[in-house]
């Protein structure tokens, strides 16, 4: 998801999580990044997105 305005990611994230092993074969982990001012915050998880934390 790439947006040029502030966006609520919850709706898109639900479908994204399902693709991580439930509805598709993408099981190599996932990540998400947020711009914060001049910096960036990055979260990376090696588990499929369908697995609970």
N, C-alpha and C positions, 0 to 999 in steps of 0.2 A: 504494500500500500504506500503510495507516494502522493502526498497532498501539499498544496501550496497555501492552504488555509487550515486553521485549527479544525480537527476532525475527531468525532467519537469513533474509536477503533473497535468497540465491543461487538458491533454487528458483524463487521468483516472478520474479526478474529475468531468468532465461532466457526465460520466456514473454513477458515485457514486451519484451525486445529483438527477438524475432521479429515482434511487432506493428509495429515501426518500419520496415516496408518489405518484409518477407518474407511475412507472412500477412495484412497489412492495409495501409491507405493512409496511416497516420500517419507522415509524413516531415518534419515541421516541427522536429525537434529534440526534446530531452528534458532532464529535470532530476531531481535527487533531493536531498532535504534530510534532515538528521539533527539531532535535539535533542542538545545537549551542555550539561548543567547548565542554566544560565539562558539560554544562547544557542542559536544554530542554525548549522549548517554547510550551505551550499548549493552544489551543483555544477550547472552548466548547459552543455549542448553543443548547438550549432546543427545538427549533423548528425543524420541518422536513427539510431536506436539499433541498427539492424542493421549499420551500417558499423563496421569495426574502428577503433580509435584510431590 
